[in-house]
Amino acid sequence: MRPSYPKLVFALLAALYFLWIAFDPMQGSFLDLVDLPIHETGHLIFMPFGEFMMVAGGSMFQVLFPAVFVGYFVWQGKPYSAAIVLFWVGQSIINVWVYASDAVVMQLVLTSGFTGTEGSFHDWNYLLTETGLIDSTKTVAGLIRAAGTLVIIAATVLAVYYSFFPSEEETTQEL
């Protein structure tokens, strides 16, 4: 079976870009600018569920938001599109790693314009302190980064795989 070369090329370019993000997360990504307002919205959405869930809601919503789009494309029978959006889910998890790995040192500049050590509230310092895991920050952050990297690898495999199957529109055009 012949691949859709545009889809295959796009899948491979996306894979290179997102694997580069997984390899060096501190470099940032253009999607970080999209993740931030979604993260902040998550705090508002989870506010009715108490302080802990409100704080956790930022990171949770940041990952759930693109995951909903993956689900939508799966539901619509568009697996290639779902695989491409899955890259965003992986990147968003990697972005959560950046925040979580900063929980002890609190050197990231937060939305207030200050670091956590300058009096700004740091979500992951709070979450890991409340759960008694602050001394395990490296382990927790490592698991988050591994999860994000695995999602990016899965997106790569799926996007390349589904680039070999024509979409319904492509099949209709060929007839």
Buried (B, 14 or more C-beta within 10 A) or exposed (E): EEBBEEBBEBBBEBBEBBBEBBEEBEEEBEBBEBBBEBBBBBBEBBEEEEEEBBBBBBBBBBBBBBBEBBEEBBEEEBBBBBBBBBBBBBBBBBBBBBBBBBBBEBEBEBEEEEBBEEEBEBBBBBBBBEEEBBEBBEEBBBEBBEBBBEBBBBBBEBBBBBBEBBBEEEEEEEE
